Amino acid sequence: MVLVQGHPHTVLTRVQLNHIREQLLKGIEAEIDSDSPNIPLFNETGIRHGRLHLSCTDEFTFEWLQSTVDGIFVPAADDTEHTLRIQLVTPAEVPKLLRAEVHLSGPPPGVPKFLKLIKGQNPRLHPERWILRHQQSSDQHMLMIWSIDQESADALQEVGDRPHFGLGRASFRVTRRPGPSEAPSH
């Protein structure tokens, strides 16, 4: 899996992910053009949660991929002058995201205003790490389903899953995985 080095929660844009794919394909072509006896082989490649997932066929391919990814820099999404360094990690090294439902009563504020208020009024939450999965609204209600980071989930739990929001509080319902002491025994 490919992540931004030092910022594992950063979600890459489609343009950034395509840039990474193009660079990897150029690397494979260079190996073919050099008449190398070893050519990188992949079982599959896909995008999940703004992250590029790759399945290597063999150890050579994994080592080639790791070396090649270390040399790729991705243009920053909001700044054409800066680049991001990426890294290859195993699935175990990827920060896990938890499902969180948010219910808001009253006229829906829209996602940008929601994010501004929730971040500004709750400094321990990290909405820049969240991924919006679904939203639905009516005249007097808004439902959003997010994938959120563990730190935000912990901060929400400390306030009873009711963080400050606007002139009141929002209602969250976070699906938390049982920890080792809470896991059912078989």
N, C-alpha and C positions, 0 to 999 in steps of 0.2 A: 504494500500500500504506500502511496506517495503522500507525504504531508509537508507543510511548510516548516522548515527547521526552526526550532525554538518557539513555534506558535502552532501547536498541534490542533487547536480548535478552529483555525482559520479555514473557512470554506472557500475553495477555489471556484472561480467563475468558469463557465463553459469555454470562454476564449483562452483562459489560462490552462485548462485541462487539454484543450486541443493543441496548444503550444507544446506541452509536455509530450503528447503523443507524436507530434511531428518530429520533435527532436529524437525521440526513441526510434522512430522509423528511419530517420537519416542515419542513425548509428547502426542499425541492422543492415541498411544498404551499404554502408562503408565496410562492414565486415564481409559482405558478399563480394564487393568490388575488390577487396584485398586478397581474394582467394583463400581466406582463412579456412582451416579445416573444421573449425567450430563456429557454428552460426547459432545465435540465440533463438530459442524456440519457446513459444508460449502456448498454454492451453486455452486461455481466455483473458480478456481485458474488459473491464466495465467501470462504470461510475456509480457510486452509491454515496449519498450524503455529501456530495461535493468533493469526493475523494476518488482518486484513480486506484483501482484494484487490479493487480496483475497476478496471474498464475503461471509460474515458471515450470517448464517441462523437466529441467534437470539442474544440478548444482552449478554447472558452467553458466547457464542462463541467469541464475540468481546472482552470481558473482559479477557477471557482465552488467546486469541491470543495476546493481548497487554502485558499481564504478561509474556507469554512464549517468545515473541520476545525480551523483555527487557533482557532476560538471554542468548540470542544467540550472539556469537561472530563469525565473519566470517574471515577466513584467508585472509590477504591482497593479492591482485593479483600478485604483483611483489616482495613480501617479505614473506617468510615462517615463519619468527620469529615474525611478528607482526600480530595483528588482528584488525578488524574493528567492532565497536559496531553498531548495527542496531536499528531502531525504527519503530514503526507502526504509520502512519499518515493517515489522511483522504485525499481524492482527492483534496480538496480545499487547502491543505497545500503543495502540490507538485508544485515546480517551473514550470511555463508554458514555453514551448519551441516554438519558432517561425520558420517558414519555410524560408530558405535562399538559393537562387540559386547563385552559383559562376561561373562566366565565365572567363576563362583564355585564352589568345591568345598566340600562340607560342608553342614550343614543350612542352608537358605535363610534369610537374615536378614530378608527383606521389603524393599520399596523404601524406606520411611522410614528404617529403620536403616542401610541401605546408604548413602543420601545423607548421613546424619549422620556416619558414620564416614569416608566418602571425603572429605568436605569438611574435617572436623576434623583428619584425619591428612595432608592434602595441600593446604596453603593456596594453592597456585598453581592448583588446579583450581576451576572455577566451575560446580558442578552446579546452581545456581539458574538457570542459563541453558539447561540441557539439557531436551530433550523426550523422554519415554519413548515409544518406538514399539511395543515388544513385550516381553513377559516370559513366561518358561516356567520351571517349577521341578519338581523331584522331591525325594525325601527327602534326597538328598546332592548336589544340583547346582542352580544357578540360572543362567539365561541371560537377559540383558536386552539390548535393542537401543535405543540412544539416538541422538539427533541432538545433537551437541555443538559448542560454539564453537571457533574456531581457536586461541584462547589456551590453552584446556584441551588441545586436541590437541597443541600444541607442548610443553606441560608434561609430557604423557604420554610424548611421544617422548623427552624428556630422561631419563626413567627406564625406557626400554625398554618402554613400554606396560605396566608392572607397578607401579602406585602402591601405596603402603601401604594396607592394609585390615585392620582388626581386629588379629589376631595374626599376620598375614602380609602377603601381597600379592595383589591382584586381577589377573586377566589381561584386558587390553583388546586388541581388534584394530580399529584405526582405518583407515577407507578414506580415504586422503589423495589429493587430486588432484595430478597432477604440476605442479610449478611451471614458470615459463617456461624455465628452463635444463634441466628434465627432460622437457619436452614432446617427443614424437617429431616428427621433421621429415618433411615429405612432399615 
